[in-house]
Amino acid sequence: DTAVSQTPKYLVTQMGNDKSIKCEQNLGHDTMYWYKQDSKKFLKIMFSYNNKELIINETVPNRFSPKSPDKAHLNLHINSLELGDSAVYFCASSHARLEQFFGPGTRLTVL
Amino acid sequence: AQSVTQLGSHVSVSEGALVLLRCNYSSSVPPYLFWYVQYPNQGLQLLLKYTTGATLVKGINGFEAEFKKSETSFHLTKPSAHMSDAAEYFCAVSVNSGYSTLTFGKGTMLLVSP
């Protein structure tokens, strides 16, 4: 009965590899987000989708590509991973401007 | 553009003492305000929110916050700290710009000593 789930929880990979993180929400929300939390715990919005349409695309390298196959899923694909991509990535969902519900996070470590 | 400032990256209190975590926001339009808590190695959990109406809002775990427009503040308080309250706390603001975007403060780590 998890509201927002992400897989995997931990991801360790080498520089230059391509990886994906999956997110699913069962709350019936129409908007989903990806956030990056750096080593200092600072949270920054990366992308937002509303009804499968990209509505927010912050200044993020184009190596990061979100994909929303349906309203309940928002995946994040990262090409050519770099050391600086190491962080915790959080998926979230909301209905319109109401509170956002967060997933448990995916800790990405790039070696 | 909106912004959030959380005063103090770390706040230390004794168990049973008052908790006060400060948050000031900047917004050119009426904001929605949120406090989230993050326990170690977990996601963010909503503590409370202010949208419209009553300016004193109560949340989970005995926390409350008061929206003060004149001071552009939304400070979080709890009368008596518990050891289990030790966590990272984030204040966030959302403005109605067509779609919801949350801007977070840098977080305040609450340390509770016995």
Backbone of each chain as ProteinMPNN parsed JSONL, in Angstrom:
{"seq_chain_A": "DTAVSQTPKYLVTQMGNDKSIKCEQNLGHDTMYWYKQDSKKFLKIMFSYNNKELIINETVPNRFSPKSPDKAHLNLHINSLELGDSAVYFCASSHARLEQFFGPGTRLTVL", "coords_chain_A": {"N_chain_A": [[0.823, -1.206, 0.0], [2.122, 1.121, -0.473], [2.554, 4.613, -1.03], [4.131, 6.351, -2.726], [6.559, 4.929, -4.59], [9.927, 3.925, -5.207], [12.422, 2.528, -7.29], [15.735, 1.482, -7.984], [16.564, 1.292, -4.425], [19.148, 1.721, -3.69], [21.939, 2.509, -5.728], [24.802, 1.724, -7.265], [27.411, 2.534, -9.363], [29.62, 2.72, -12.222], [31.498, 5.478, -13.521], [30.393, 6.93, -16.559], [28.559, 4.994, -17.224], [25.106, 4.136, -18.07], [22.034, 4.619, -16.428], [18.831, 3.863, -14.894], [16.112, 5.106, -12.921], [13.164, 4.167, -11.339], [9.812, 5.272, -10.735], [6.74, 5.125, -9.057], [3.38, 5.991, -8.351], [0.498, 5.523, -6.337], [-1.571, 7.151, -5.708], [-3.334, 8.471, -7.263], [-2.645, 10.962, -8.189], [-2.05, 13.877, -10.263], [0.287, 15.065, -10.927], [3.786, 14.711, -11.071], [7.149, 14.542, -9.808], [10.729, 15.008, -9.951], [13.377, 15.251, -7.696], [16.619, 16.362, -6.654], [18.801, 15.609, -4.068], [21.525, 16.925, -2.582], [24.834, 16.341, -1.127], [24.845, 18.025, 1.024], [22.318, 18.036, 1.861], [20.601, 19.667, 0.46], [17.681, 20.3, -1.351], [16.579, 20.156, -4.658], [14.444, 20.966, -7.305], [14.111, 19.042, -10.24], [12.623, 18.054, -12.466], [9.185, 18.225, -13.582], [6.104, 16.634, -14.181], [2.893, 16.921, -15.532], [-0.004, 15.216, -15.885], [1.317, 13.491, -17.724], [2.695, 15.317, -19.234], [5.552, 17.277, -19.731], [6.261, 19.881, -17.545], [7.919, 21.344, -15.952], [11.273, 21.994, -16.239], [14.1, 22.199, -14.986], [17.387, 23.73, -14.828], [19.121, 21.348, -15.875], [21.54, 18.933, -16.753], [21.458, 17.655, -20.112], [21.886, 14.999, -20.108], [20.224, 13.843, -18.383], [17.115, 12.403, -18.557], [13.728, 12.485, -18.259], [10.909, 10.258, -18.241], [7.534, 9.692, -18.795], [5.395, 7.268, -18.826], [2.744, 6.914, -18.15], [0.193, 8.455, -16.06], [0.765, 7.551, -13.54], [3.384, 6.88, -13.344], [6.785, 7.887, -13.355], [9.799, 7.959, -14.725], [13.386, 8.14, -14.461], [16.067, 8.6, -16.5], [19.531, 8.349, -16.802], [22.265, 9.282, -18.623], [25.69, 8.516, -19.397], [27.034, 8.697, -16.776], [28.376, 10.803, -14.229], [30.809, 11.719, -11.692], [29.783, 13.797, -10.163], [27.104, 13.358, -10.207], [26.388, 11.827, -8.145], [24.178, 11.436, -5.541], [21.111, 11.774, -3.649], [18.12, 10.852, -5.062], [14.871, 11.933, -5.298], [11.543, 11.031, -5.875], [8.334, 12.501, -6.261], [4.822, 13.191, -5.751], [1.786, 14.965, -6.476], [-1.481, 16.493, -6.126], [-2.396, 18.914, -8.18], [-1.733, 22.022, -6.74], [-1.408, 21.179, -4.221], [-0.081, 19.536, -1.236], [3.026, 17.782, -1.612], [3.846, 14.367, -1.964], [6.397, 12.263, -1.004], [8.694, 9.836, -2.295], [10.797, 7.125, -1.033], [13.379, 7.63, -1.808], [16.359, 7.314, -3.857], [19.548, 6.326, -3.554], [22.231, 7.279, -5.286], [25.401, 6.329, -6.232], [28.287, 7.184, -7.805], [31.152, 5.796, -9.063]], "CA_chain_A": [[0.0, 0.0, 0.0], [3.029, 2.259, -0.517], [1.974, 5.694, -1.803], [5.091, 6.663, -3.772], [7.646, 3.966, -4.482], [11.039, 4.102, -6.133], [13.391, 1.44, -7.388], [16.151, 0.797, -6.756], [16.821, 2.162, -3.282], [20.569, 2.036, -3.794], [22.459, 2.282, -7.065], [26.239, 1.992, -7.313], [27.782, 2.296, -10.749], [30.861, 3.345, -12.671], [31.416, 6.649, -14.405], [30.192, 6.632, -17.973], [27.43, 4.092, -17.419], [23.738, 4.665, -18.16], [21.169, 3.965, -15.436], [17.461, 4.376, -14.757], [15.409, 5.004, -11.642], [11.732, 4.119, -11.607], [8.94, 5.818, -9.703], [5.317, 4.845, -9.236], [2.505, 6.467, -7.278], [-0.852, 4.944, -6.396], [-2.437, 8.127, -5.042], [-4.222, 9.098, -8.234], [-2.229, 12.34, -8.424], [-1.869, 14.223, -11.673], [1.581, 15.699, -11.123], [4.906, 13.989, -10.477], [8.356, 15.36, -9.762], [12.019, 14.479, -9.546], [14.239, 16.163, -6.95], [17.959, 15.893, -6.327], [19.282, 16.07, -2.765], [22.984, 16.795, -2.595], [25.48, 15.861, 0.102], [24.52, 18.963, 2.093], [20.889, 17.856, 2.101], [19.811, 20.653, -0.253], [16.744, 19.705, -2.297], [16.323, 21.01, -5.811], [13.57, 20.375, -8.309], [14.726, 18.778, -11.541], [11.571, 17.957, -13.485], [7.828, 17.963, -13.148], [5.172, 16.226, -15.217], [1.474, 17.01, -15.215], [-0.739, 14.408, -16.865], [2.277, 12.969, -18.694], [3.317, 16.392, -19.999], [6.633, 17.961, -19.018], [5.899, 21.265, -17.276], [9.066, 22.001, -15.329], [12.548, 21.404, -16.64], [15.092, 23.129, -14.474], [18.691, 23.652, -15.486], [19.654, 20.015, -15.604], [22.233, 18.459, -17.972], [20.566, 16.856, -20.96], [22.127, 13.575, -19.856], [19.085, 13.402, -17.573], [15.897, 12.429, -19.357], [12.567, 11.88, -17.611], [9.916, 9.653, -19.127], [6.294, 9.404, -18.084], [4.556, 6.429, -19.68], [1.354, 7.183, -17.772], [0.123, 9.411, -14.95], [1.207, 6.949, -12.281], [4.8, 6.539, -13.415], [7.746, 8.87, -13.872], [11.12, 7.361, -14.631], [14.507, 9.055, -14.72], [17.185, 7.917, -17.139], [20.732, 9.181, -16.766], [23.321, 8.803, -19.517], [27.089, 8.927, -19.175], [27.085, 9.156, -15.387], [29.566, 11.505, -13.757], [30.973, 11.694, -10.241], [28.92, 14.819, -9.579], [25.706, 12.922, -10.19], [26.162, 11.117, -6.886], [23.209, 12.183, -4.737], [19.874, 11.028, -3.423], [17.083, 11.336, -5.979], [13.532, 11.695, -4.754], [10.355, 11.2, -6.671], [7.204, 12.996, -5.474], [3.602, 13.415, -6.532], [0.798, 15.839, -5.833], [-2.627, 16.894, -6.921], [-2.337, 20.356, -8.424], [-0.776, 22.763, -5.932], [-1.452, 20.686, -2.847], [1.183, 19.012, -0.725], [3.681, 16.724, -2.37], [4.182, 13.147, -1.237], [7.71, 11.848, -1.467], [9.145, 8.455, -2.212], [11.865, 6.894, -0.051], [14.664, 8.073, -2.329], [17.331, 6.401, -4.459], [20.904, 6.837, -3.325], [23.093, 6.971, -6.422], [26.833, 6.524, -6.02], [29.045, 7.005, -9.042], [32.565, 5.566, -8.71]], "C_chain_A": [[0.864, 1.267, 0.0], [2.48, 3.332, -1.444], [2.861, 6.04, -3.003], [6.277, 5.714, -3.589], [8.696, 4.238, -5.549], [11.882, 2.85, -6.13], [14.512, 1.836, -8.332], [16.328, 1.789, -5.603], [18.278, 2.607, -3.266], [21.036, 1.678, -5.202], [23.924, 2.697, -7.059], [26.707, 1.62, -8.702], [29.059, 3.043, -11.086], [30.559, 4.575, -13.516], [31.225, 6.198, -15.845], [29.03, 5.702, -18.254], [26.12, 4.857, -17.57], [22.868, 3.9, -17.156], [19.794, 4.623, -15.415], [16.948, 4.176, -13.35], [13.917, 5.075, -11.956], [10.942, 4.658, -10.426], [7.495, 5.525, -10.06], [4.536, 5.418, -8.069], [1.104, 5.895, -7.47], [-1.872, 5.848, -5.711], [-3.428, 8.79, -5.99], [-3.859, 10.548, -8.533], [-1.979, 12.599, -9.905], [-0.491, 14.817, -11.959], [2.664, 14.917, -10.397], [6.187, 14.783, -10.685], [9.586, 14.474, -9.545], [12.807, 15.594, -8.867], [15.602, 15.512, -6.774], [18.334, 16.475, -4.967], [20.787, 15.84, -2.705], [23.522, 16.398, -1.218], [25.229, 16.785, 1.291], [23.035, 18.994, 2.388], [20.016, 18.869, 1.346], [18.975, 19.972, -1.33], [16.462, 20.662, -3.44], [15.458, 20.274, -6.814], [14.346, 20.18, -9.609], [13.662, 18.848, -12.642], [10.214, 17.834, -12.801], [6.973, 17.62, -14.359], [3.751, 16.382, -14.684], [0.719, 16.262, -16.304], [0.149, 13.997, -18.037], [2.967, 14.05, -19.52], [4.381, 17.086, -19.158], [6.277, 19.419, -18.817], [7.028, 22.033, -16.605], [10.319, 21.249, -15.745], [13.618, 22.396, -16.212], [16.422, 22.934, -15.199], [19.372, 22.36, -15.085], [20.372, 19.567, -16.873], [21.312, 17.577, -18.795], [20.908, 15.377, -20.929], [20.988, 12.975, -19.026], [17.828, 13.499, -18.434], [14.764, 11.734, -18.607], [11.639, 11.286, -18.67], [8.696, 9.306, -18.29], [5.381, 8.579, -18.98], [3.063, 6.575, -19.381], [1.368, 8.051, -16.527], [0.693, 8.858, -13.653], [2.706, 6.675, -12.244], [5.626, 7.694, -13.972], [9.135, 8.301, -13.637], [12.188, 8.397, -14.977], [15.65, 8.247, -15.292], [18.37, 8.872, -17.167], [21.798, 8.534, -17.648], [24.687, 9.278, -19.048], [27.298, 9.493, -17.772], [28.432, 9.751, -15.031], [29.612, 11.466, -12.232], [29.991, 12.642, -9.555], [27.443, 14.46, -9.562], [25.371, 12.157, -8.914], [25.295, 11.981, -5.973], [22.078, 11.23, -4.383], [18.802, 11.664, -4.3], [15.723, 10.93, -5.416], [12.483, 11.939, -5.825], [9.245, 11.693, -5.742], [5.992, 13.124, -6.38], [2.674, 14.318, -5.751], [-0.419, 15.965, -6.737], [-2.603, 18.411, -6.996], [-1.307, 20.986, -7.482], [-0.743, 22.283, -4.481], [-0.129, 20.024, -2.462], [1.712, 17.865, -1.574], [4.026, 15.561, -1.446], [5.455, 12.574, -1.857], [7.925, 10.348, -1.359], [10.314, 8.337, -1.243], [13.251, 7.308, -0.533], [15.487, 6.946, -2.932], [18.708, 7.028, -4.272], [21.793, 6.351, -4.451], [24.536, 7.304, -6.074], [27.562, 6.198, -7.305], [30.535, 6.903, -8.682], [33.494, 5.903, -9.86]], "O_chain_A": [[0.417, 2.338, 0.411], [1.99, 3.016, -2.529], [2.406, 6.025, -4.147], [6.917, 5.71, -2.537], [8.392, 4.715, -6.642], [12.04, 2.191, -5.103], [14.265, 2.457, -9.366], [16.247, 3.0, -5.808], [18.593, 3.731, -2.876], [20.596, 0.69, -5.79], [24.248, 3.87, -6.871], [26.436, 0.516, -9.176], [29.518, 3.893, -10.324], [29.502, 4.684, -14.138], [31.817, 5.215, -16.289], [28.559, 5.621, -19.389], [26.026, 6.042, -17.252], [22.961, 2.677, -17.052], [19.613, 5.761, -15.848], [17.297, 3.209, -12.673], [13.467, 5.92, -12.73], [11.347, 4.52, -9.272], [7.082, 5.66, -11.211], [4.98, 5.34, -6.923], [0.594, 5.795, -8.586], [-2.894, 5.386, -5.203], [-4.267, 9.582, -5.56], [-4.679, 11.288, -9.075], [-1.734, 11.68, -10.688], [-0.146, 15.046, -13.118], [2.485, 14.51, -9.249], [6.296, 15.587, -11.611], [9.494, 13.358, -9.033], [12.901, 16.713, -9.371], [15.729, 14.288, -6.748], [18.204, 17.678, -4.738], [21.258, 14.705, -2.771], [22.763, 16.154, -0.281], [25.384, 16.372, 2.44], [22.553, 19.884, 3.089], [18.807, 18.92, 1.574], [19.483, 19.174, -2.119], [16.146, 21.831, -3.222], [15.704, 19.111, -7.133], [15.129, 21.036, -10.02], [13.79, 19.599, -13.609], [10.095, 17.418, -11.648], [7.098, 18.23, -15.421], [3.451, 16.024, -13.545], [0.783, 16.615, -17.481], [-0.233, 14.142, -19.199], [3.746, 13.732, -20.418], [4.135, 17.44, -18.005], [6.018, 20.134, -19.785], [7.076, 23.26, -16.692], [10.406, 20.028, -15.615], [13.991, 23.301, -16.958], [16.55, 22.076, -16.073], [20.098, 22.293, -14.094], [19.865, 19.798, -17.971], [20.488, 16.842, -18.25], [20.294, 14.582, -21.641], [20.816, 11.757, -18.976], [17.52, 14.561, -18.976], [14.832, 10.532, -18.348], [11.588, 11.737, -19.814], [8.806, 8.706, -17.221], [4.665, 9.137, -19.811], [2.225, 6.379, -20.261], [2.434, 8.353, -15.993], [1.064, 9.622, -12.763], [3.236, 6.277, -11.206], [5.228, 8.377, -14.916], [9.588, 8.178, -12.499], [11.937, 9.379, -15.676], [16.148, 7.32, -14.653], [18.233, 10.046, -17.509], [22.181, 7.383, -17.439], [24.813, 10.31, -18.389], [27.697, 10.647, -17.617], [29.481, 9.276, -15.465], [28.605, 11.217, -11.569], [29.44, 12.327, -8.5], [26.629, 15.172, -8.974], [24.204, 11.874, -8.64], [25.644, 13.123, -5.673], [22.079, 10.057, -4.757], [18.609, 12.879, -4.274], [15.467, 9.766, -5.106], [12.536, 12.917, -6.571], [9.221, 11.339, -4.563], [6.11, 13.16, -7.605], [2.763, 14.423, -4.528], [-0.401, 15.607, -7.914], [-2.771, 19.099, -5.989], [-0.158, 20.549, -7.426], [-0.123, 22.912, -3.623], [0.81, 19.964, -3.256], [0.956, 17.094, -2.165], [4.442, 15.752, -0.303], [5.562, 12.426, -3.074], [7.41, 9.686, -0.457], [10.771, 9.339, -0.694], [14.197, 7.333, 0.255], [15.333, 5.78, -2.568], [18.986, 8.118, -4.772], [22.076, 5.158, -4.562], [24.847, 8.424, -5.67], [27.471, 5.088, -7.828], [31.099, 7.813, -8.073], [34.711, 5.767, -9.731]]}, "seq_chain_B": "AQSVTQLGSHVSVSEGALVLLRCNYSSSVPPYLFWYVQYPNQGLQLLLKYTTGATLVKGINGFEAEFKKSETSFHLTKPSAHMSDAAEYFCAVSVNSGYSTLTFGKGTMLLVSP", "coords_chain_B": {"N_chain_B": [[10.524, 35.433, -8.159], [10.258, 32.811, -5.749], [11.629, 32.276, -2.448], [13.23, 30.619, 0.329], [14.336, 30.916, 3.632], [16.013, 29.328, 6.144], [16.814, 29.762, 9.391], [19.715, 28.876, 10.976], [21.5, 26.013, 10.729], [21.71, 23.932, 12.393], [19.964, 23.009, 15.311], [19.936, 22.68, 18.738], [18.365, 21.05, 21.406], [17.181, 20.233, 24.694], [15.638, 17.238, 25.862], [12.194, 17.571, 26.37], [12.247, 20.32, 26.278], [11.287, 23.446, 24.699], [10.771, 23.478, 21.192], [11.894, 25.381, 18.519], [11.943, 26.207, 15.278], [13.104, 28.175, 12.728], [11.7, 29.901, 9.936], [11.738, 31.865, 7.12], [10.199, 33.418, 4.351], [10.167, 34.42, 0.911], [8.058, 35.909, -1.323], [6.162, 37.02, -4.049], [3.525, 36.722, -4.377], [0.56, 35.415, -2.736], [1.58, 32.814, -0.666], [1.693, 29.183, -0.471], [2.617, 27.291, 2.31], [4.86, 24.949, 3.754], [5.976, 22.452, 6.069], [8.326, 19.944, 6.199], [9.578, 16.783, 7.385], [12.548, 14.913, 7.634], [13.717, 11.831, 8.345], [16.706, 9.969, 9.118], [18.031, 8.485, 6.221], [15.589, 8.273, 4.948], [12.59, 9.236, 3.116], [10.894, 12.42, 2.587], [8.511, 13.613, 4.899], [5.34, 15.019, 5.273], [4.765, 17.489, 7.674], [3.074, 19.653, 8.349], [0.88, 22.15, 6.878], [0.219, 25.349, 5.394], [-2.332, 26.915, 3.712], [-4.712, 28.586, 3.087], [-6.796, 30.701, 5.181], [-7.06, 29.949, 8.652], [-4.308, 31.073, 10.498], [-2.708, 29.811, 12.307], [-1.506, 26.693, 12.284], [-1.912, 23.255, 12.867], [-0.003, 20.287, 13.112], [1.264, 16.964, 12.57], [2.508, 14.834, 15.224], [2.547, 16.682, 17.326], [3.493, 19.142, 16.47], [3.315, 22.595, 15.473], [2.665, 25.547, 13.491], [2.884, 29.012, 12.715], [1.586, 31.251, 10.424], [2.799, 34.309, 9.548], [2.128, 37.023, 7.937], [3.02, 39.682, 7.883], [5.555, 39.477, 8.839], [6.66, 37.783, 7.117], [7.002, 35.072, 7.826], [7.137, 31.652, 8.962], [7.328, 29.96, 11.312], [8.241, 26.948, 13.001], [7.029, 25.126, 15.761], [7.187, 23.241, 18.832], [5.935, 22.265, 21.897], [7.269, 20.54, 23.701], [10.118, 18.746, 23.404], [10.866, 15.524, 22.051], [13.007, 12.663, 22.106], [12.677, 11.272, 19.774], [12.138, 13.218, 17.94], [14.387, 14.088, 16.731], [15.815, 14.947, 13.761], [15.987, 15.998, 10.28], [14.658, 19.064, 9.267], [12.599, 20.646, 6.927], [11.573, 23.644, 5.488], [9.218, 24.822, 3.131], [8.084, 26.566, 0.224], [5.34, 27.261, -1.882], [4.146, 28.651, -4.827], [1.426, 30.001, -6.671], [1.828, 29.539, -9.728], [0.622, 28.668, -11.966], [1.417, 25.964, -12.116], [2.353, 23.716, -9.503], [5.238, 24.438, -7.78], [7.707, 23.533, -5.564], [9.786, 25.279, -3.448], [12.524, 24.739, -1.511], [13.885, 25.353, 1.77], [17.227, 25.294, 3.183], [17.272, 23.453, 5.133], [17.095, 22.354, 8.568], [18.816, 20.8, 11.065], [17.599, 19.091, 13.752], [18.672, 18.48, 16.926], [18.337, 16.438, 19.728], [18.895, 16.198, 23.08], [19.308, 14.018, 25.942]], "CA_chain_B": [[10.748, 34.052, -7.744], [10.142, 32.64, -4.307], [12.79, 31.711, -1.759], [13.02, 30.253, 1.729], [15.525, 30.969, 4.473], [15.887, 28.689, 7.45], [17.881, 30.254, 10.244], [20.341, 27.831, 11.776], [21.571, 24.696, 10.093], [21.553, 22.977, 13.488], [19.351, 23.494, 16.538], [20.046, 21.669, 19.799], [17.485, 21.252, 22.564], [17.102, 19.117, 25.633], [14.342, 16.564, 25.87], [11.229, 18.304, 27.185], [12.335, 21.76, 26.032], [10.562, 23.983, 23.54], [11.424, 23.443, 19.888], [11.567, 26.502, 17.637], [12.709, 26.196, 14.037], [12.694, 29.407, 12.053], [11.575, 29.893, 8.478], [11.249, 33.087, 6.476], [10.01, 33.19, 2.927], [10.017, 35.57, 0.03], [7.136, 35.578, -2.396], [5.428, 38.202, -4.505], [2.113, 36.361, -4.383], [0.261, 34.625, -1.533], [2.223, 31.5, -0.755], [1.376, 28.034, 0.352], [3.816, 27.002, 3.08], [4.912, 23.572, 4.219], [7.102, 21.923, 6.804], [8.558, 18.517, 6.023], [10.616, 16.199, 8.232], [13.269, 13.8, 7.017], [14.509, 11.002, 9.246], [17.874, 9.431, 8.406], [17.855, 7.488, 5.154], [14.186, 8.159, 4.56], [12.046, 10.328, 2.331], [10.323, 13.528, 3.326], [7.154, 13.41, 5.376], [4.705, 16.299, 5.556], [4.386, 17.754, 9.062], [1.912, 20.535, 8.329], [0.837, 23.052, 5.737], [-0.665, 26.503, 5.403], [-2.771, 27.323, 2.38], [-5.481, 29.808, 3.345], [-7.603, 30.566, 6.395], [-6.436, 30.086, 9.965], [-2.858, 31.243, 10.343], [-2.028, 28.849, 13.183], [-1.828, 25.363, 11.77], [-1.4, 22.145, 13.679], [0.404, 19.161, 12.298], [1.441, 15.692, 13.256], [3.538, 14.715, 16.266], [2.516, 17.807, 18.251], [4.072, 20.357, 15.893], [2.439, 23.607, 14.912], [3.366, 26.675, 12.886], [2.033, 30.177, 12.527], [1.868, 32.087, 9.267], [2.75, 35.739, 9.851], [2.367, 37.695, 6.652], [3.775, 40.922, 8.088], [6.948, 39.117, 9.107], [6.988, 36.748, 6.102], [7.582, 33.955, 8.569], [6.32, 30.443, 9.174], [8.175, 29.231, 12.259], [7.721, 25.66, 13.494], [7.235, 24.973, 17.196], [6.638, 22.106, 19.564], [6.128, 22.646, 23.298], [8.137, 19.653, 24.459], [10.835, 17.888, 22.468], [11.13, 14.114, 22.347], [14.203, 12.145, 21.436], [12.285, 10.824, 18.434], [11.997, 14.371, 17.048], [15.682, 14.366, 16.102], [15.679, 14.74, 12.32], [16.183, 17.196, 9.461], [13.375, 19.71, 9.003], [12.637, 21.512, 5.762], [10.48, 24.557, 5.2], [9.085, 24.952, 1.687], [7.05, 27.495, -0.231], [4.781, 26.997, -3.201], [3.352, 29.772, -5.299], [0.519, 29.626, -7.736], [2.323, 30.048, -11.006], [0.082, 27.751, -12.966], [1.664, 24.643, -11.592], [2.968, 23.757, -8.188], [6.662, 24.178, -7.611], [8.13, 23.69, -4.183], [11.143, 25.738, -3.208], [12.885, 24.333, -0.163], [14.999, 25.923, 2.496], [18.39, 24.419, 3.226], [17.072, 22.453, 6.168], [17.619, 22.536, 9.924], [18.937, 19.535, 11.795], [17.213, 19.192, 15.157], [19.352, 17.529, 17.807], [17.671, 16.377, 21.026], [19.742, 15.506, 24.054], [18.541, 13.554, 27.099]], "C_chain_B": [[10.698, 33.965, -6.222], [11.435, 32.079, -3.74], [12.436, 31.458, -0.305], [14.35, 30.31, 2.459], [15.224, 30.305, 5.8], [17.093, 29.109, 8.281], [18.421, 29.129, 11.098], [20.332, 26.503, 11.077], [21.413, 23.585, 11.138], [20.908, 23.686, 14.675], [19.411, 22.368, 17.556], [19.121, 22.029, 20.951], [17.6, 20.041, 23.475], [15.72, 18.491, 25.539], [13.407, 17.29, 26.827], [11.233, 19.806, 26.961], [11.52, 22.151, 24.804], [11.42, 23.862, 22.28], [10.949, 24.64, 19.078], [12.499, 26.454, 16.445], [12.18, 27.333, 13.175], [12.696, 29.273, 10.542], [11.033, 31.24, 8.031], [11.19, 32.851, 4.978], [9.965, 34.511, 2.191], [9.121, 35.151, -1.123], [6.346, 36.821, -2.771], [3.932, 37.956, -4.561], [1.836, 35.525, -3.139], [0.808, 33.214, -1.65], [1.416, 30.405, -0.074], [2.686, 27.655, 1.052], [3.728, 25.612, 3.694], [6.131, 23.368, 5.131], [7.131, 20.411, 6.57], [9.634, 18.076, 7.01], [11.245, 15.028, 7.481], [14.078, 13.082, 8.08], [15.647, 10.38, 8.449], [17.509, 8.335, 7.425], [16.396, 7.256, 4.779], [13.786, 9.336, 3.673], [11.485, 11.411, 3.221], [8.876, 13.24, 3.674], [6.557, 14.771, 5.723], [4.33, 16.396, 7.028], [3.109, 18.576, 9.125], [2.002, 21.463, 7.132], [-0.083, 24.235, 6.043], [-1.037, 26.819, 3.96], [-3.541, 28.636, 2.502], [-6.193, 29.62, 4.676], [-6.787, 30.76, 7.655], [-4.922, 30.093, 9.848], [-2.057, 30.349, 11.267], [-2.457, 27.456, 12.738], [-1.175, 24.309, 12.646], [-1.086, 20.976, 12.766], [0.519, 17.889, 13.114], [2.514, 15.794, 14.332], [3.627, 15.942, 17.187], [3.121, 19.098, 17.737], [2.987, 21.319, 15.441], [3.287, 24.741, 14.344], [2.374, 27.801, 12.68], [2.509, 30.987, 11.336], [1.709, 33.546, 9.682], [3.144, 36.497, 8.595], [3.252, 38.924, 6.825], [5.254, 40.646, 8.312], [7.49, 38.141, 8.059], [7.651, 35.547, 6.767], [6.586, 32.812, 8.709], [7.145, 29.527, 10.083], [7.472, 27.985, 12.795], [8.015, 25.537, 14.981], [6.65, 23.664, 17.7], [6.938, 22.369, 21.037], [7.187, 21.824, 24.024], [8.794, 18.655, 23.524], [10.959, 16.459, 22.983], [12.371, 13.689, 21.589], [13.879, 11.773, 19.988], [12.095, 11.975, 17.449], [13.3, 14.709, 16.326], [15.625, 13.968, 14.635], [16.053, 16.037, 11.61], [14.809, 17.756, 9.121], [13.54, 20.71, 7.868], [11.37, 22.356, 5.688], [10.421, 24.723, 3.681], [7.944, 25.897, 1.356], [6.62, 27.103, -1.638], [3.961, 28.208, -3.603], [2.528, 29.322, -6.482], [0.981, 30.255, -9.04], [1.825, 29.151, -12.127], [0.227, 26.318, -12.509], [2.428, 24.779, -10.29], [4.457, 23.516, -8.287], [7.012, 24.461, -6.164], [9.564, 24.18, -4.162], [11.459, 25.467, -1.751], [13.943, 25.242, 0.442], [16.114, 24.895, 2.591], [18.313, 23.39, 4.345], [17.703, 22.85, 7.496], [17.646, 21.174, 10.601], [18.601, 19.79, 13.259], [17.891, 18.08, 15.951], [18.678, 17.592, 19.172], [18.531, 15.561, 21.973], [18.916, 15.125, 25.286], [18.664, 14.498, 28.287]], "O_chain_B": [[11.045, 34.909, -5.512], [12.236, 31.483, -4.46], [11.47, 32.009, 0.222], [15.363, 29.814, 1.967], [14.282, 30.685, 6.496], [18.239, 28.844, 7.919], [17.681, 28.5, 11.855], [19.27, 25.921, 10.852], [21.038, 22.458, 10.817], [21.262, 24.819, 15.002], [18.994, 21.243, 17.28], [19.098, 23.171, 21.411], [18.058, 18.972, 23.069], [14.75, 19.156, 25.175], [13.781, 17.59, 27.96], [10.318, 20.498, 27.406], [11.124, 21.312, 23.995], [12.626, 24.109, 22.301], [9.748, 24.885, 18.965], [13.708, 26.639, 16.586], [10.98, 27.442, 12.924], [13.562, 28.628, 9.95], [9.994, 31.695, 8.511], [12.039, 32.163, 4.412], [9.752, 35.572, 2.779], [9.389, 34.166, -1.81], [5.915, 37.58, -1.903], [3.155, 38.888, -4.77], [2.765, 34.981, -2.543], [0.53, 32.507, -2.618], [0.571, 30.669, 0.781], [3.751, 27.7, 0.435], [2.656, 25.163, 4.099], [7.162, 24.022, 4.979], [6.131, 19.71, 6.719], [10.483, 18.866, 7.421], [10.566, 14.265, 6.794], [15.011, 13.647, 8.649], [15.557, 10.276, 7.226], [16.785, 7.394, 7.747], [16.023, 6.166, 4.345], [14.539, 10.295, 3.504], [11.579, 11.341, 4.446], [8.116, 12.702, 2.868], [7.2, 15.582, 6.391], [3.666, 15.513, 7.57], [2.178, 18.243, 9.859], [3.032, 21.558, 6.465], [-1.022, 24.134, 6.833], [-0.17, 26.972, 3.1], [-3.061, 29.681, 2.063], [-6.2, 28.525, 5.237], [-5.923, 31.634, 7.717], [-4.329, 29.239, 9.189], [-0.863, 30.142, 11.051], [-3.632, 27.1, 12.814], [-0.04, 24.459, 13.099], [-1.79, 20.709, 11.792], [-0.052, 17.762, 14.197], [3.321, 16.723, 14.34], [4.682, 16.201, 17.765], [3.252, 20.06, 18.495], [1.885, 20.91, 15.075], [4.466, 24.878, 14.67], [1.179, 27.572, 12.496], [3.678, 31.363, 11.246], [0.636, 33.97, 10.111], [4.318, 36.597, 8.241], [4.133, 39.178, 6.004], [6.102, 41.485, 8.009], [8.648, 37.731, 8.123], [8.703, 35.073, 6.339], [5.373, 32.989, 8.59], [7.596, 28.46, 9.668], [6.259, 27.983, 13.01], [9.133, 25.815, 15.416], [5.758, 23.072, 17.093], [8.08, 22.665, 21.389], [7.917, 22.35, 24.865], [8.121, 17.818, 22.922], [11.133, 16.219, 24.178], [12.735, 14.276, 20.57], [14.708, 11.941, 19.093], [11.912, 11.741, 16.254], [13.307, 15.529, 15.408], [15.414, 12.801, 14.305], [16.389, 17.037, 12.244], [13.905, 17.015, 8.734], [14.479, 21.506, 7.844], [10.254, 21.85, 5.808], [11.458, 24.761, 3.02], [6.971, 26.014, 2.101], [7.427, 26.675, -2.462], [3.176, 28.729, -2.811], [2.886, 28.387, -7.198], [0.572, 31.359, -9.4], [2.526, 28.911, -13.109], [-0.736, 25.551, -12.517], [3.057, 25.8, -10.011], [4.89, 22.496, -8.823], [6.654, 25.503, -5.614], [10.448, 23.582, -4.775], [10.739, 25.916, -0.859], [14.775, 25.818, -0.259], [15.965, 23.761, 2.134], [19.201, 22.548, 4.48], [18.698, 23.574, 7.546], [16.628, 20.489, 10.695], [19.242, 20.606, 13.921], [17.702, 16.895, 15.676], [18.471, 18.678, 19.713], [18.852, 14.402, 21.713], [17.953, 15.807, 25.635], [18.075, 14.247, 29.338]]}, "name": "protein", "num_of_chains": 2, "seq": "DTAVSQTPKYLVTQMGNDKSIKCEQNLGHDTMYWYKQDSKKFLKIMFSYNNKELIINETVPNRFSPKSPDKAHLNLHINSLELGDSAVYFCASSHARLEQFFGPGTRLTVLAQSVTQLGSHVSVSEGALVLLRCNYSSSVPPYLFWYVQYPNQGLQLLLKYTTGATLVKGINGFEAEFKKSETSFHLTKPSAHMSDAAEYFCAVSVNSGYSTLTFGKGTMLLVSP"}
